[in-house]
Amino acid sequence: MSYLRRHMKTTLFRRNLISSLFIAALLSTAGCDTIGPLVLQSSDVSIDAYEALSREWVRWSVSTPYADSPINDVTGELCGVGQPDGVWFLAATYGGQVERDCTIPANTPLFFPLLNTFNVPSDAWAEANYDYYVNTLAPNYLADTRAKTCELTLRIDGEDLLEDTAALDAELWVAVTEPFSVELADDNWWNNNGFTKPGGAYGYAVVGGHWALFKPLSPGDHTLEFGGKTCNGEAVAFETLAVYHLHVEHGHGNGHGHGHGNGHGNGHGHGNGHGHGHGH
């Protein structure tokens, strides 16, 4: 079987998996606690959904050329790029504030990171250092990112969904330290930011961050604000804020999207939609 056919079958499988996860997780909300549209990590179903969707968001973000990345989008015109069936992914920025307009199909859940970080080492390095990577480096790397998070924002239609950063941290933190596969675009964050990282398949990605899973919003217009900051002591090291003017369609939308995805990066730093690595 050709690489293209294998890749298409894998992509289709993953998109069907996402749809199945959301049918299970979001149509059975009796098993999930919520605050407004926010699904809390209060059950095995919602915890599994958060972890699975964190992986899929990373795959989505790194699989599209950097030039087409919704993370780089300054207007919202790229918000539909690469969207899978069953859920709609949003992104913030590689740093700084952005304001976007985005039309969302009816009856479509949203998933996005306030702040996140991930690592995509080379397979050769990860295999040679597997125990150290999985048991020490990756957990410590993600824990350090969490410890440096000094502000988180999550607001819908002018209302904060949780009272403060401490509450957001406790409820929204997700760490996936079991390695998973990704497919990097040739035109990726690394190759646009002073690093060299070939496109292609990588098998040992990990991810951590503060994520939000929303039930479908009511039809009409909504304003969603999310982001955060990391600090070194009193100094802000990184900050991001996305303000989305969402236009939720009426009807029987299924979350089906079109396009590519997001290019992403290697290197150190923090951010919503920001990629990291150790350059291996």
Secondary structure, DSSP 4 states (H G I P E B T S, - for coil): --HHHHHHHHHHHHHHHHHHHHHHHHS-GGGS-EETTEEPS-SHHHHHHHHHHHHHHHHHHHSS-GGG-TTT-SSSTTTTBTPPTT-EE----SSEEEEEEEEE-TT--EEEEEEEEEE---HHHHHHTHHHIIIIIHHHHHHHHHHHEEEEEEEETTEESSSSHHHHHHHHEEEEEEEEEEEE-SS-TGGGTT-----EEEEEEEEEEEEEEEPPPPSEEEEEEEEEEEEETTEEEEEEEEEEEEEEPSS------BS-------SS--BTT--B----
